[in-house]
Amino acid sequence: MVPKPHAKSVKKTLRKKKVHLKFNVECKNPVEDGILRIEDLEAFLNEKIKVNGKTGHLAANNVKVEVNKSKVSVISEVPFSKRYLKYLTKKYLKRNSLRDWLRVVAVNKNTYEVRYFHINEGEDAGSDHE
């Protein structure tokens, strides 16, 4: 009979997987129209993103905010929520009084797009002439 190894001698090593997340906020139309400044959005995200409950520690926690023409990318190696990025983008729009004209819409798994609201003016004008 072979002796069983003791529970203490068998070591289980738990390794945390490195998380590589990349989320984008596409702002093509508002930037081209001059309504939204992409550099201001980048600065706002750099200032407001919290990692481990603290703002201003992005570089220490491997979180980067990058700008590419009309797109802001948030690259993270720590757990980061796409929903949190939407929340901060909406907060930026509200602070700059753009929330009444622009909305944040999920385009795919890791991208949001800032779009204009679609207002149908033709329907309102037709109902007044009854």
N, CA, C and O of each residue as an XYZ file, in Angstrom:
520
protein
N       0.836     -1.174      0.000
C       0.000      0.000      0.000
C       0.887      1.245      0.000
O       1.840      1.348      0.773
N       0.551      2.193     -0.889
C       1.329      3.421     -1.028
C       0.755      4.471     -0.085
O      -0.456      4.692     -0.063
N       1.619      5.121      0.697
C       1.105      6.147      1.609
C       0.614      7.378      0.832
O       1.198      7.782     -0.173
N      -0.472      7.948      1.335
C      -1.029      9.149      0.707
C      -0.226     10.369      1.160
O       0.202     10.436      2.312
N      -0.022     11.322      0.270
C       0.693     12.532      0.688
C      -0.180     13.360      1.635
O      -1.405     13.404      1.512
N       0.484     14.000      2.562
C      -0.233     14.845      3.524
C      -0.758     16.098      2.830
O      -0.203     16.556      1.830
N      -1.811     16.625      3.371
C      -2.436     17.812      2.789
C      -1.478     19.003      2.801
O      -1.532     19.851      1.911
N      -0.614     19.068      3.794
C       0.305     20.192      3.891
C       1.408     20.110      2.845
O       1.936     21.137      2.418
N       1.757     18.909      2.433
C       2.851     18.777      1.481
C       2.421     19.109      0.048
O       3.258     19.434     -0.793
N       1.133     19.029     -0.222
C       0.637     19.369     -1.552
C       0.290     20.856     -1.556
O      -0.618     21.301     -0.853
N       1.028     21.606     -2.357
C       0.811     23.052     -2.400
C       0.014     23.407     -3.646
O       0.294     22.942     -4.751
N      -0.950     24.216     -3.434
C      -1.715     24.740     -4.557
C      -1.312     26.197     -4.745
O      -1.412     27.017     -3.832
N      -0.868     26.480     -5.920
C      -0.499     27.866     -6.195
C      -1.581     28.495     -7.054
O      -1.918     28.001     -8.131
N      -2.097     29.560     -6.566
C      -3.117     30.298     -7.301
C      -2.455     31.490     -7.973
O      -1.915     32.371     -7.305
N      -2.499     31.509     -9.260
C      -1.939     32.627     -9.999
C      -3.083     33.453    -10.560
O      -4.044     32.929    -11.123
N      -2.951     34.733    -10.391
C      -3.958     35.620    -10.958
C      -3.615     35.846    -12.420
O      -2.472     36.132    -12.775
N      -4.620     35.714    -13.245
C      -4.416     35.979    -14.661
C      -4.245     37.477    -14.862
O      -4.913     38.287    -14.221
N      -3.345     37.824    -15.757
C      -3.234     39.227    -16.118
C      -4.400     39.564    -17.027
O      -4.672     38.866    -18.003
N      -5.063     40.617    -16.698
C      -6.224     41.038    -17.461
C      -5.772     42.127    -18.435
O      -5.162     43.113    -18.022
N      -6.063     41.958    -19.694
C      -5.760     42.979    -20.689
C      -7.082     43.452    -21.273
O      -7.699     42.760    -22.083
N      -7.503     44.625    -20.858
C      -8.778     45.171    -21.308
C      -8.535     46.438    -22.118
O      -7.677     47.249    -21.770
N      -9.282     46.602    -23.185
C      -9.208     47.821    -23.983
C     -10.628     48.238    -24.343
O     -11.354     47.508    -25.018
N     -11.005     49.413    -23.884
C     -12.318     49.964    -24.181
C     -12.142     51.265    -24.954
O     -11.221     52.036    -24.683
N     -13.026     51.505    -25.913
C     -12.945     52.687    -26.760
C     -14.211     53.516    -26.634
O     -15.304     52.995    -26.411
N     -14.030     54.833    -26.785
C     -15.157     55.750    -26.898
C     -14.958     56.500    -28.209
O     -14.053     57.325    -28.331
N     -15.808     56.207    -29.183
C     -15.715     56.810    -30.516
C     -16.551     58.086    -30.532
O     -17.747     58.053    -30.247
N     -15.913     59.219    -30.869
C     -16.589     60.522    -30.849
C     -16.473     61.224    -32.198
O     -16.312     62.444    -32.239
N     -16.550     60.493    -33.286
C     -16.252     61.028    -34.617
C     -17.116     62.234    -34.996
O     -16.576     63.302    -35.284
N     -18.425     62.088    -35.001
C     -19.302     63.173    -35.467
C     -19.237     64.430    -34.599
O     -19.098     65.519    -35.156
N     -19.330     64.346    -33.271
C     -19.244     65.563    -32.454
C     -17.888     66.264    -32.554
O     -17.823     67.491    -32.478
N     -16.801     65.498    -32.723
C     -15.477     66.108    -32.845
C     -15.352     66.828    -34.184
O     -14.815     67.934    -34.246
N     -15.845     66.204    -35.257
C     -15.789     66.839    -36.578
C     -16.635     68.105    -36.629
O     -16.286     69.058    -37.326
N     -17.745     68.121    -35.896
C     -18.610     69.298    -35.865
C     -18.097     70.378    -34.918
O     -18.627     71.489    -34.911
N     -17.086     70.076    -34.130
C     -16.507     71.052    -33.213
C     -17.272     71.209    -31.912
O     -17.018     72.152    -31.163
N     -18.195     70.315    -31.628
C     -18.990     70.393    -30.400
C     -18.209     69.849    -29.212
O     -18.280     70.397    -28.112
N     -17.472     68.782    -29.434
C     -16.766     68.087    -28.356
C     -15.270     68.126    -28.637
O     -14.837     67.881    -29.764
N     -14.477     68.437    -27.606
C     -13.017     68.424    -27.745
C     -12.492     67.134    -27.137
O     -12.679     66.874    -25.949
N     -11.833     66.329    -27.962
C     -11.373     65.008    -27.547
C     -10.280     65.111    -26.476
O     -10.178     64.239    -25.613
N      -9.464     66.169    -26.529
C      -8.401     66.350    -25.534
C      -8.988     66.607    -24.148
O      -8.441     66.160    -23.139
N     -10.114     67.338    -24.108
C     -10.772     67.599    -22.828
C     -11.343     66.314    -22.228
O     -11.277     66.102    -21.017
N     -11.900     65.463    -23.082
C     -12.428     64.181    -22.607
C     -11.303     63.313    -22.058
O     -11.467     62.658    -21.029
N     -10.159     63.305    -22.742
C      -9.011     62.527    -22.259
C      -8.543     63.043    -20.902
O      -8.296     62.254    -19.989
N      -8.421     64.361    -20.764
C      -7.988     64.951    -19.497
C      -8.985     64.634    -18.382
O      -8.587     64.333    -17.256
N     -10.280     64.704    -18.697
C     -11.317     64.393    -17.714
C     -11.196     62.947    -17.241
O     -11.261     62.677    -16.042
N     -11.018     62.012    -18.185
C     -10.894     60.598    -17.811
C      -9.632     60.358    -16.991
O      -9.665     59.607    -16.017
N      -8.515     60.989    -17.373
C      -7.277     60.846    -16.597
C      -7.461     61.343    -15.169
O      -6.915     60.770    -14.227
N      -8.228     62.403    -15.021
C      -8.444     62.995    -13.704
C      -9.423     62.194    -12.852
O      -9.239     62.084    -11.640
N     -10.468     61.631    -13.475
C     -11.574     61.054    -12.714
C     -11.572     59.538    -12.554
O     -12.261     59.029    -11.670
N     -10.827     58.794    -13.374
C     -10.863     57.328    -13.261
C     -10.280     56.907    -11.925
O      -9.176     57.307    -11.554
N     -11.041     56.091    -11.209
C     -10.589     55.568     -9.924
C     -10.098     54.141    -10.094
O     -10.747     53.323    -10.747
N      -8.939     53.848     -9.499
C      -8.417     52.489     -9.451
C      -8.139     52.196     -7.986
O      -7.401     52.928     -7.327
N      -8.727     51.130     -7.485
C      -8.630     50.768     -6.072
C      -9.112     51.898     -5.169
O      -8.555     52.116     -4.092
N     -10.141     52.614     -5.602
C     -10.750     53.654     -4.786
C     -10.027     54.982     -4.776
O     -10.396     55.867     -4.005
N      -9.003     55.155     -5.610
C      -8.233     56.397     -5.605
C      -8.096     56.937     -7.021
O      -7.887     56.185     -7.973
N      -8.218     58.258     -7.139
C      -7.997     58.892     -8.435
C      -6.540     59.303     -8.544
O      -5.862     59.487     -7.533
N      -6.062     59.446     -9.768
C      -4.705     59.932     -9.979
C      -3.619     58.884     -9.917
O      -2.442     59.239     -9.980
N      -3.951     57.604     -9.796
C      -2.935     56.552     -9.719
C      -3.015     55.623    -10.921
O      -2.877     54.408    -10.779
N      -3.235     56.185    -12.099
C      -3.417     55.346    -13.278
C      -2.127     54.661    -13.703
O      -2.131     53.464    -13.986
N      -1.029     55.395    -13.750
C       0.234     54.827    -14.228
C       0.736     53.736    -13.287
O       1.292     52.735    -13.740
N       0.548     53.918    -12.000
C       1.007     52.921    -11.029
C       0.212     51.627    -11.141
O       0.718     50.558    -10.796
N      -1.016     51.711    -11.615
C      -1.878     50.533    -11.714
C      -2.052     50.040    -13.146
O      -2.984     49.288    -13.434
N      -1.166     50.455    -14.044
C      -1.181     50.010    -15.441
C      -2.503     50.296    -16.152
O      -3.066     49.423    -16.811
N      -2.984     51.517    -16.010
C      -4.164     51.973    -16.739
C      -3.729     53.174    -17.575
O      -3.146     54.123    -17.051
N      -4.016     53.126    -18.876
C      -3.622     54.215    -19.777
C      -4.847     54.750    -20.495
O      -5.760     54.002    -20.843
N      -4.849     56.061    -20.710
C      -5.888     56.701    -21.512
C      -5.183     57.315    -22.716
O      -4.316     58.175    -22.561
N      -5.559     56.869    -23.921
C      -4.904     57.330    -25.141
C      -5.925     57.946    -26.081
O      -7.098     57.572    -26.082
N      -5.452     58.913    -26.895
C      -6.305     59.557    -27.885
C      -5.772     59.238    -29.274
O      -4.568     59.298    -29.521
N      -6.696     58.895    -30.185
C      -6.349     58.646    -31.577
C      -7.381     59.359    -32.443
O      -8.458     58.817    -32.689
N      -7.072     60.555    -32.905
C      -7.955     61.413    -33.711
C      -9.285     61.655    -33.015
O      -9.401     62.600    -32.233
N     -10.290     60.828    -33.277
C     -11.608     61.060    -32.676
C     -12.015     59.922    -31.751
O     -13.203     59.717    -31.500
N     -11.036     59.186    -31.244
C     -11.330     58.029    -30.396
C     -10.468     58.083    -29.140
O      -9.271     58.363    -29.206
N     -11.090     57.811    -27.999
C     -10.370     57.701    -26.731
C     -10.342     56.230    -26.351
O     -11.377     55.564    -26.351
N      -9.152     55.719    -26.025
C      -9.005     54.320    -25.631
C      -8.520     54.249    -24.196
O      -7.607     54.974    -23.799
N      -9.138     53.374    -23.425
C      -8.700     53.106    -22.055
C      -8.174     51.682    -22.036
O      -8.911     50.729    -22.285
N      -6.874     51.550    -21.732
C      -6.216     50.247    -21.709
C      -5.855     49.946    -20.263
O      -5.205     50.748    -19.592
N      -6.284     48.779    -19.789
C      -6.115     48.440    -18.383
C      -5.586     47.023    -18.222
O      -5.942     46.121    -18.980
N      -4.732     46.845    -17.226
C      -4.259     45.511    -16.863
C      -4.829     45.070    -15.525
O      -4.474     44.010    -15.008
N      -5.708     45.881    -14.973
C      -6.431     45.524    -13.751
C      -7.913     45.464    -14.120
O      -8.309     46.046    -15.130
N      -8.731     44.788    -13.340
C     -10.165     44.736    -13.670
C     -10.759     46.138    -13.804
O     -10.583     46.990    -12.934
N     -11.460     46.354    -14.906
C     -12.020     47.666    -15.219
C     -13.364     47.453    -15.902
O     -13.486     46.599    -16.780
N     -14.354     48.208    -15.513
C     -15.711     48.018    -16.014
C     -15.995     48.923    -17.214
O     -15.694     50.116    -17.196
N     -16.571     48.336    -18.242
C     -17.001     49.115    -19.405
C     -18.110     50.077    -18.999
O     -18.174     51.200    -19.499
N     -18.966     49.649    -18.112
C     -20.072     50.473    -17.622
C     -19.552     51.716    -16.901
O     -20.160     52.782    -16.995
N     -18.431     51.591    -16.181
C     -17.827     52.722    -15.482
C     -17.343     53.763    -16.490
O     -17.451     54.964    -16.244
N     -16.812     53.308    -17.617
C     -16.370     54.226    -18.663
C     -17.567     54.985    -19.243
O     -17.463     56.178    -19.526
N     -18.688     54.307    -19.419
C     -19.906     54.971    -19.908
C     -20.380     56.012    -18.898
O     -20.766     57.119    -19.273
N     -20.348     55.654    -17.629
C     -20.749     56.577    -16.565
C     -19.900     57.847    -16.602
O     -20.432     58.954    -16.523
N     -18.578     57.688    -16.722
C     -17.695     58.852    -16.739
C     -17.887     59.694    -18.000
O     -17.808     60.921    -17.943
N     -18.137     59.046    -19.130
C     -18.372     59.780    -20.373
C     -19.651     60.600    -20.267
O     -19.687     61.755    -20.693
N     -20.704     60.008    -19.700
C     -21.955     60.735    -19.510
C     -21.772     61.891    -18.529
O     -22.378     62.949    -18.698
N     -20.957     61.699    -17.526
C     -20.672     62.751    -16.555
C     -19.948     63.920    -17.230
O     -20.229     65.083    -16.943
N     -19.014     63.598    -18.129
C     -18.312     64.633    -18.893
C     -19.295     65.424    -19.758
O     -19.233     66.653    -19.807
N     -20.200     64.719    -20.439
C     -21.179     65.392    -21.291
C     -22.089     66.303    -20.472
O     -22.405     67.412    -20.904
N     -22.506     65.850    -19.311
C     -23.375     66.645    -18.442
C     -22.653     67.892    -17.950
O     -23.233     68.977    -17.907
N     -21.390     67.735    -17.581
C     -20.609     68.852    -17.061
C     -20.408     69.934    -18.122
O     -20.326     71.118    -17.793
N     -20.329     69.536    -19.387
C     -20.125     70.484    -20.482
C     -21.429     70.854    -21.193
O     -21.401     71.398    -22.297
N     -22.555     70.564    -20.571
C     -23.894     70.891    -21.086
C     -24.138     70.313    -22.477
O     -24.770     70.949    -23.321
N     -23.636     69.109    -22.708
C     -23.828     68.430    -23.990
C     -24.777     67.250    -23.873
O     -25.102     66.617    -24.877
N     -25.221     66.949    -22.672
C     -26.034     65.762    -22.423
C     -27.401     65.853    -23.093
O     -28.025     64.824    -23.354
N     -27.880     67.069    -23.375
C     -29.181     67.232    -24.021
C     -29.141     66.889    -25.509
O     -30.179     66.598    -26.104
N     -27.942     66.920    -26.119
C     -27.824     66.688    -27.558
C     -27.096     65.399    -27.910
O     -27.271     64.871    -29.008
N     -26.285     64.889    -26.994
C     -25.469     63.705    -27.283
C     -25.812     62.572    -26.332
O     -26.214     62.803    -25.191
N     -25.647     61.344    -26.812
C     -25.849     60.175    -25.966
C     -24.727     59.180    -26.211
O     -24.048     59.238    -27.236
N     -24.533     58.268    -25.264
C     -23.478     57.262    -25.340
C     -24.144     55.916    -25.608
O     -24.988     55.467    -24.833
N     -23.754     55.269    -26.724
C     -24.382     54.028    -27.169
C     -23.314     52.957    -27.340
O     -22.240     53.226    -27.880
N     -23.606     51.743    -26.881
C     -22.689     50.620    -27.071
C     -22.783     50.144    -28.515
O     -23.867     49.823    -29.003
N     -21.633     50.100    -29.196
C     -21.586     49.667    -30.587
C     -21.246     48.190    -30.669
O     -21.868     47.446    -31.427
N     -20.263     47.766    -29.891
C     -19.916     46.345    -29.816
C     -19.398     46.030    -28.419
O     -19.585     46.815    -27.489
N     -18.755     44.893    -28.278
C     -18.368     44.373    -26.967
C     -17.471     45.322    -26.168
O     -17.568     45.376    -24.943
N     -16.608     46.063    -26.844
C     -15.684     46.918    -26.101
C     -15.635     48.351    -26.627
O     -14.635     49.039    -26.423
N     -16.685     48.813    -27.295
C     -16.685     50.164    -27.854
C     -18.009     50.875    -27.587
O     -19.089     50.309    -27.756
N     -17.889     52.133    -27.165
C     -19.033     53.032    -27.069
C     -18.905     54.075    -28.162
O     -17.803     54.363    -28.631
N     -20.027     54.637    -28.564
C     -20.025     55.714    -29.547
C     -20.876     56.854    -29.013
O     -21.963     56.636    -28.479
N     -20.369     58.076    -29.161
C     -21.123     59.262    -28.774
C     -21.889     59.710    -30.011
O     -21.293     60.062    -31.028
N     -23.235     59.694    -29.913
C     -24.103     60.011    -31.051
C     -25.040     61.147    -30.690
O     -25.256     61.462    -29.520
N     -25.590     61.754    -31.738
C     -26.631     62.760    -31.552
C     -27.961     62.065    -31.305
O     -28.189     60.958    -31.793
N     -28.844     62.720    -30.541
C     -30.211     62.240    -30.422
C     -30.913     62.476    -31.752
O     -30.663     63.489    -32.406
N     -31.782     61.565    -32.164
C     -32.568     61.744    -33.380
C     -33.898     62.369    -32.998
O     -34.701     61.764    -32.287
N     -34.126     63.589    -33.476
C     -35.361     64.303    -33.171
C     -36.176     64.397    -34.453
O     -35.708     64.929    -35.459
N     -37.382     63.882    -34.411
C     -38.261     63.918    -35.584
C     -39.142     65.157    -35.515
O     -40.141     65.173    -34.796
N     -38.774     66.193    -36.260
C     -39.534     67.440    -36.246
C     -40.758     67.366    -37.145
O     -41.722     68.094    -36.907
N     -40.762     66.522    -38.162
C     -41.874     66.410    -39.102
C     -43.154     65.934    -38.442
O     -44.236     66.350    -38.857
N     -43.077     65.085    -37.440
C     -44.261     64.553    -36.766
C     -44.965     65.625    -35.949
O     -46.195     65.653    -35.907
N     -44.212     66.506    -35.298
C     -44.810     67.552    -34.475
C     -45.539     68.590    -35.331
O     -46.612     69.059    -34.950
N     -44.976     68.947    -36.469
C     -45.571     69.967    -37.335
C     -46.877     69.476    -37.948
O     -47.795     70.276    -38.134
N     -46.992     68.206    -38.264
C     -48.197     67.651    -38.878
C     -49.366     67.567    -37.922
O     -50.508     67.656    -38.371
N     -49.150     67.401    -36.643
C     -50.242     67.237    -35.692
C     -50.867     68.568    -35.281
O     -51.965     68.568    -34.725
N     -50.212     69.699    -35.532
C     -50.742     71.002    -35.146
C     -51.827     71.498    -36.096
O     -52.612     72.364    -35.709
N     -51.903     70.986    -37.321
C     -52.822     71.505    -38.331
C     -54.139     70.746    -38.394
O     -54.733     70.682    -39.471
N     -54.614     70.184    -37.336
C     -55.872     69.426    -37.357
C     -57.061     70.287    -37.123
O     -58.188     69.793    -37.112
